[in-house]
Amino acid sequence: MSVVERLSGACAVRPAGEADTVDGVPAQAVARPSCAEQTSALLAACHAEGLAVVVRGHGSKLTWGRAPERVDVILETGAMDELVEHSRGDLVATAGAGMPLARLGDLLAGGGHQLVVDDLAAGRGADGAGSTLGGAVATGLSGPRRLWAGPLRDLVIGVRLVLADGTIARSGGKVVKNVAGYDLAKLLTGSYGTLAVVTEVTVRLHPLPQEEATVLARVPHDRLGPALALLVASQLAPRTLEVSARPGADPLLSIGLGGSVEGTRERAQTLAAELGSPDLAGPSVAVVGPEGPPEKTAQLLADETGTHGTATDETDADQSARPTLVRATSRLSGIPELVREATDRGFAVTGSAGVGVLHARLPEGTAPDAVRRAVEEVRALTLRLGGSTVVLDAPPAVKAGLDAEATWGSVPGLDLMRRVKAEFDPVRLLAPGRFVGGL
């Protein structure tokens, strides 16, 4: 009896096709449950049969992390994509794990709210739909606005989940001030689907600003430190503080502001004046917004390459051509040195200089040995600067030469993480081997 036949009583199941792989590892079947109860029935059946399961939303980050040891069933979350509740008075929303972040943003905007999570995989995945809410939780997705609202793990206040044996559970609640029980939501955020299948997520929202503006400044490497120090200490309340840099070019700073119309415009002009001093960016400053000069903005952005939307697409025809994507962290004072080192090693860099998290990309076609040397050199620096370096994605030829430690680096608390995995998934059926330490 085939895997499809054995699972057909749980939910909609079809045979896997050529495109149904996880980082090159083929699946036997694709299941599409429409609710937590069907997910429970599916996982219970897979548990009884010893079938390994990997969750897929739009596939925009399916090659992040390590390739799983095996994949018997791909569990698609696309049928669990409803906005379950939008409590406008409490600034809270609950949605299915398969809800696209872009569509969730449109729905919440109708009530004047937003989930402050930036989709680093926008335009990627199935039909270019980017990340789903569940996929964002699974990979701990956080982007530029983390400076303002904190990482995604701090915005998730409740989850509905299904364990590997089919047990349905809840953690947290539907109000911000909820302290009942263990905070499993934080444990699951960034676990790459290795502990449980999230079917529903409750998140904390923020009001949409009346006005937004961005200040751009092209700053030479030797002035990047003083410019970032000024911005980090600024009383003008920037909501984003991004740095982008590529080999052979001066870094570009992008500072986002939001709030009332008058206040936002005034703060943007004040910040632009401060950055425009001769010992910082000089004349290479522009304000993007209703009063910003478009011609100057275009000049500043000319030939700029960013990496925030660089999650690789599992549906791409040539998987060997994808870039190497690295996340590097540092204490704030070390960001200028990290930017310089990374670009000297051939990386294009962008990231949240205000929280010490950068994403760096080596171009397609970089030789595997060159990738490994560049990663090792950047990792050595980030360790000295109090941070870490993780290889989020790389071409198959590069991944083949990276073991788990080379991918994730040295991870404190790995023994504890293994014990947690053993409690949640003792027979290792959920994305086995995909996460840190071969979990």
C-alpha positions in Angstrom: 0.0 0.0 0.0 1.4 3.4 -1.0 1.9 6.3 1.4 -1.0 8.2 -0.2 -3.3 5.2 0.4 -2.2 4.9 4.0 -2.9 8.6 4.7 -5.9 9.2 2.6 -8.3 8.9 5.5 -6.8 11.9 7.4 -7.0 14.7 4.8 -6.5 15.5 1.2 -3.3 13.7 0.0 -1.7 13.4 -3.4 1.4 11.7 -4.8 4.5 13.9 -4.7 5.7 15.3 -8.1 9.1 16.2 -9.3 8.9 19.7 -7.7 7.9 18.3 -4.3 11.3 18.2 -2.7 12.8 19.8 0.3 16.3 21.1 -0.5 16.7 18.3 -3.0 15.3 15.6 -0.8 12.2 14.1 -2.6 8.9 13.4 -0.8 6.5 10.5 -1.4 3.3 12.3 -0.8 1.9 15.8 -0.2 -0.9 16.3 2.3 -3.1 19.4 2.6 -5.0 19.5 5.9 -7.6 22.2 6.3 -7.7 22.4 10.1 -6.0 21.4 13.3 -8.2 18.3 13.6 -7.1 17.0 10.1 -3.5 17.9 10.9 -3.9 15.8 14.1 -5.2 12.9 12.1 -2.5 13.1 9.6 0.4 13.3 12.1 -1.1 10.5 14.1 -1.1 8.3 11.0 2.4 9.4 10.1 3.6 8.6 13.6 2.1 5.1 13.5 3.7 4.5 10.1 7.1 6.1 11.0 6.8 8.7 8.2 8.9 11.8 8.3 7.0 15.1 7.8 8.2 18.5 6.6 5.9 21.5 6.7 5.6 23.8 3.6 3.8 27.1 3.3 4.8 28.8 0.0 8.2 27.2 -0.1 10.0 30.6 0.1 12.4 29.5 2.8 12.3 25.7 2.3 16.0 25.5 1.6 17.0 27.4 4.7 18.9 25.4 7.3 20.2 21.9 6.6 18.6 19.5 4.1 16.4 17.0 6.1 17.6 13.5 6.5 14.5 12.2 4.8 11.1 13.4 3.7 8.2 11.1 3.4 5.3 13.6 3.5 5.2 17.3 2.8 2.5 18.9 4.9 1.1 22.0 3.1 -0.5 24.7 5.2 -2.2 26.6 2.4 -5.7 25.4 3.3 -5.4 26.9 6.8 -5.3 30.5 5.6 -8.2 32.3 7.3 -8.2 35.4 9.4 -9.9 33.8 12.4 -10.3 37.0 14.5 -9.2 40.6 14.5 -9.8 42.2 17.8 -9.5 45.8 17.0 -9.9 47.1 20.6 -7.2 44.7 21.9 -4.8 45.1 19.0 -4.7 41.4 18.5 -5.4 39.1 15.6 -5.5 35.3 15.1 -4.9 33.7 11.7 -4.2 30.3 10.2 -0.6 29.3 9.7 -1.0 29.3 5.9 -2.1 32.9 5.8 0.3 34.9 3.5 1.9 37.8 5.3 1.1 40.1 2.4 -2.6 39.2 2.5 -2.7 39.4 6.3 -1.3 42.9 6.0 -4.0 44.0 3.6 -6.7 42.6 5.9 -5.4 44.2 9.0 -4.9 47.6 7.3 -8.7 47.8 6.8 -8.9 48.2 10.6 -6.0 50.6 10.8 -3.6 48.0 12.2 -0.4 46.1 11.1 1.7 43.2 12.1 5.2 44.7 12.3 7.0 41.8 10.6 8.9 42.4 7.4 8.8 39.6 4.8 12.4 38.9 3.9 11.1 36.4 1.3 8.7 38.8 -0.5 8.2 37.8 -4.1 9.6 34.3 -3.5 7.9 30.9 -3.1 4.9 29.5 -4.9 3.4 32.1 -7.3 5.8 34.7 -5.7 3.5 34.9 -2.7 6.3 35.2 -0.1 6.1 34.0 3.4 3.2 32.6 5.3 2.5 33.5 8.9 3.5 29.9 10.0 6.6 30.0 7.9 7.6 33.3 9.5 7.2 31.8 12.9 9.1 28.6 11.9 12.1 30.5 10.8 11.9 33.4 13.3 11.6 36.0 10.5 12.5 39.5 11.6 13.5 42.5 9.4 14.1 46.2 9.5 11.2 47.1 11.9 12.5 44.8 14.6 14.2 48.0 16.0 10.8 49.4 16.7 8.5 46.5 17.7 11.0 43.8 18.6 11.5 40.4 17.0 8.6 38.2 15.8 8.9 36.0 18.9 7.8 39.0 21.0 4.8 39.6 18.8 3.4 36.1 19.0 1.2 35.7 22.1 -0.5 32.4 21.3 -0.3 29.4 19.1 -2.4 26.3 18.3 -0.1 23.4 17.5 -0.1 19.7 16.8 2.6 17.5 18.2 4.3 14.7 16.3 2.0 12.0 17.7 -1.1 14.0 16.7 -1.8 15.7 20.1 -3.5 19.1 19.7 -2.3 21.8 22.2 -2.6 25.5 22.8 -0.1 27.9 24.3 -0.7 31.5 25.3 -4.0 33.2 24.7 -5.8 36.0 22.9 -4.8 39.0 25.0 -1.4 40.6 25.3 -1.1 40.2 29.1 -1.4 36.5 29.3 0.9 34.5 31.7 -0.9 31.2 31.9 1.2 28.1 31.3 4.5 27.7 29.4 5.3 30.1 26.6 5.6 27.5 23.9 5.2 30.2 21.2 8.7 31.5 21.9 10.1 27.9 21.9 8.5 27.2 18.5 9.6 30.5 16.9 12.7 29.8 14.9 12.6 26.0 15.4 12.3 25.2 11.7 9.3 22.9 12.2 11.3 20.4 14.2 9.1 20.5 17.4 5.5 20.7 16.3 3.2 21.8 13.5 1.7 25.3 14.1 -1.8 25.5 12.7 -2.9 28.9 14.1 -1.1 32.0 15.4 -2.3 34.9 17.6 -0.2 38.1 17.2 0.1 41.5 18.8 -0.6 44.4 16.4 0.4 48.0 16.1 -1.6 51.0 14.7 -0.8 52.1 11.2 1.1 55.5 11.2 -0.5 58.5 9.6 2.7 59.3 7.8 6.0 57.5 7.0 9.3 58.9 5.8 12.8 57.5 5.1 16.1 59.3 5.3 18.8 57.9 3.0 22.5 58.7 3.5 25.5 57.5 1.6 28.3 57.3 4.2 32.0 56.3 3.7 33.2 53.3 5.6 35.4 55.4 7.9 32.4 57.5 8.9 29.9 54.7 9.4 30.7 54.2 13.1 30.0 57.9 14.1 26.9 57.9 11.9 25.5 54.8 13.5 26.4 56.1 17.0 24.5 59.3 16.3 21.4 57.4 15.1 21.3 54.8 17.9 21.4 57.5 20.5 18.9 59.7 18.6 15.9 61.0 20.4 14.0 61.2 17.0 12.7 57.7 17.5 13.7 56.0 14.3 11.7 52.9 13.6 14.2 51.3 11.3 18.0 51.7 11.0 19.3 49.7 8.0 22.7 49.6 6.4 23.3 48.2 2.9 26.8 47.7 1.4 28.4 45.9 -1.5 32.0 45.4 -2.4 33.6 48.6 -3.8 30.9 51.0 -2.7 30.2 53.2 0.3 27.5 51.9 2.6 24.0 53.3 2.3 22.0 54.1 5.5 18.2 53.9 5.5 16.4 55.3 8.5 12.6 54.9 8.7 10.3 57.2 10.7 6.6 57.1 11.3 3.8 58.8 13.3 1.8 61.9 12.9 2.1 63.8 9.6 3.7 66.9 11.0 5.9 65.2 13.5 7.2 62.6 11.0 8.2 65.2 8.4 9.8 67.5 11.0 11.9 64.6 12.5 12.9 63.5 9.0 14.2 66.9 8.1 16.0 67.2 11.4 17.7 63.8 11.0 18.7 64.6 7.5 20.3 67.8 8.7 22.3 66.0 11.4 23.5 63.3 9.0 24.4 66.0 6.4 27.2 67.5 8.5 30.5 67.5 6.7 32.1 64.9 9.0 29.3 62.3 8.3 27.4 62.0 5.0 27.8 65.6 3.8 25.6 66.3 0.8 24.8 62.6 0.2 21.5 62.7 2.1 17.9 62.6 0.9 14.4 62.3 2.4 12.0 59.9 0.8 8.4 60.9 1.3 5.9 63.5 0.2 8.6 66.2 0.4 11.6 64.2 -0.6 13.5 65.0 -3.8 13.1 62.0 -6.1 16.1 62.8 -8.3 18.5 62.8 -5.3 16.9 59.6 -4.0 17.5 57.9 -7.3 21.1 59.0 -7.3 21.7 57.6 -3.9 20.1 54.3 -4.7 21.9 53.9 -8.1 23.4 50.4 -8.4 22.4 49.5 -4.9 22.1 45.8 -4.2 20.2 44.6 -1.1 19.8 41.1 0.4 16.7 41.4 2.6 14.5 39.7 0.0 16.9 36.9 -0.7 15.2 33.7 0.5 15.8 31.2 -2.2 12.9 29.7 -4.0 12.5 25.9 -3.9 10.6 26.1 -7.2 13.5 27.7 -9.1 14.6 25.5 -12.0 18.3 25.6 -11.3 18.9 25.1 -7.6 22.7 25.0 -8.0 22.6 28.7 -9.1 21.1 30.1 -5.9 23.3 32.4 -3.7 24.8 31.8 -0.3 22.8 33.6 2.3 24.3 34.2 5.7 23.0 35.9 8.9 25.7 37.6 10.9 25.2 39.3 14.3 27.3 41.6 16.4 27.1 44.0 19.3 26.1 47.4 17.9 29.5 48.9 18.1 30.9 46.2 16.0 28.6 46.7 13.0 30.9 49.0 11.1 33.8 46.5 11.3 31.5 43.7 10.4 30.2 45.5 7.3 33.7 46.3 6.2 34.9 42.7 6.7 32.0 41.2 4.9 32.2 43.4 1.9 36.0 42.8 1.7 35.2 39.1 1.6 32.8 39.6 -1.4 29.5 39.7 0.4 26.7 42.1 -0.4 25.3 43.1 3.0 22.1 44.6 4.4 20.5 44.5 7.8 19.3 46.1 10.9 22.3 48.0 12.2 20.1 49.2 15.1 19.8 45.7 16.5 23.0 44.2 15.3 21.6 41.7 12.7 22.9 41.6 9.2 22.1 39.4 6.2 25.0 38.9 3.7 24.9 37.2 0.3 27.6 35.8 -1.9 26.7 35.7 -5.5 25.7 32.6 -7.5 28.6 30.7 -8.8 31.0 31.5 -6.0 33.3 28.4 -5.7 32.5 26.2 -2.6 36.0 26.6 -1.2 35.7 30.4 -1.5 32.4 30.3 0.3 33.7 28.3 3.1 36.7 30.6 3.6 34.5 33.7 3.5 32.1 32.2 6.1 34.9 31.1 8.4 36.5 34.6 8.3 33.2 36.4 9.0 32.3 33.9 11.7 35.7 34.4 13.5 35.0 38.2 13.5 31.4 37.9 14.7 32.5 35.7 17.6 35.1 38.3 18.6 32.3 40.9 18.4 30.0 39.0 20.6 27.7 37.6 17.9 27.4 34.6 15.6 27.2 33.6 11.9 24.7 31.2 10.5 24.5 29.9 6.9 20.8 30.2 6.2 21.1 28.9 2.6 23.6 27.9 0.0 23.8 25.9 -3.3 23.9 22.1 -2.9 27.6 21.9 -3.8 28.4 24.3 -0.9 26.0 22.7 1.6 27.6 19.3 0.8 30.9 20.6 2.2 29.3 22.1 5.4 28.5 20.0 8.3 26.0 21.1 11.0 28.6 23.0 13.0 29.9 24.8 9.9 26.3 25.8 9.1 25.1 26.9 12.5 28.4 27.6 14.3 29.0 26.7 17.9 25.6 26.7 19.7 25.4 27.1 23.5 22.8 24.9 25.2 22.7 22.2 22.4 22.3 19.4 24.9 19.2 21.1 26.3 17.9 21.6 22.8 18.3 17.9 22.1 16.4 17.0 25.3 13.6 19.4 24.2 13.4 17.7 20.8 13.3 14.3 22.5 10.3 15.4 24.6 8.4 16.9 21.7 9.3 14.4 18.9 11.1 11.4 20.4 11.1 9.4 17.2 12.4 12.3 15.1 9.6 12.5 12.5 9.4 16.3 12.2 12.0 17.7 9.7 14.7 15.4 11.0 18.2 16.8 10.7 17.1 20.2 9.4 17.9 22.3 12.4 20.9 23.1 14.5 22.9 20.2 15.8 21.2 17.8 13.4 17.9 18.1 15.4 
